[in-house]
Amino acid sequence: MPRPKGSKNKKTRATESIAVATDYAALIAEKQSDREALEAEIAAVTDTLSALKADLKEKNASLKRIDKEIVKMNEKKAKEEAAALEAAKKAELETVLNQLMAGGMSAADILEKLK
């Protein structure tokens, strides 16, 4: 069956000739109030964002300060451990020297063993 020509959604002339009365002043006022509300929301979000940025900056500064303190503490810990290790080696060497001297070895023989 052949398709009929023309659109089924075609408007009739009777509906085209009726003009709808639109109150543009009311629509403009409504859009203006919507615009003002959005501007107020944007200002509030901007203020909140500024406060959050300041808070973030402060927290980043605190984080950097804490990181520096941690590095300093690690360095002090390493120095103390090295000093303790040296002290332990020195104490061990002294005990070995005392044992050798108690065993009847002379200082010259001990020096030759160390070389």
MOFENTA-V952102 format. One line per field, one symbol per residue. ss: DSSP state (A for helix, B for strand, O for the rest). psi: psi as a letter, one per 30 degrees, with the letter a starting at -180 (. if undefined). A space follows every 10 residues. Layout:
# MOFENTA-V952102
ss: ???
psi: ???
This chain:
# MOFENTA-V952102
ss: OOOOOOOOOO OOAAAAAOOO OOOAAAAAAA AAAAAAAAAA AAAAAAAAAA AAAAAAAAAA AAAAAAAAAA AAAAAAAAAA AAAAAAAAAA AAAAAAAAAA AAOOOOAAAA AAAAO
psi: kkkkklkfgk klfefefjkk jkjeeeeeee eeeeeeeeee eeeeeeeeee eeeeeeeeee eeeeeeeeee eeeeeeeeee eeeeeeeeee eeeeeeeeee effgkleeee eeef.
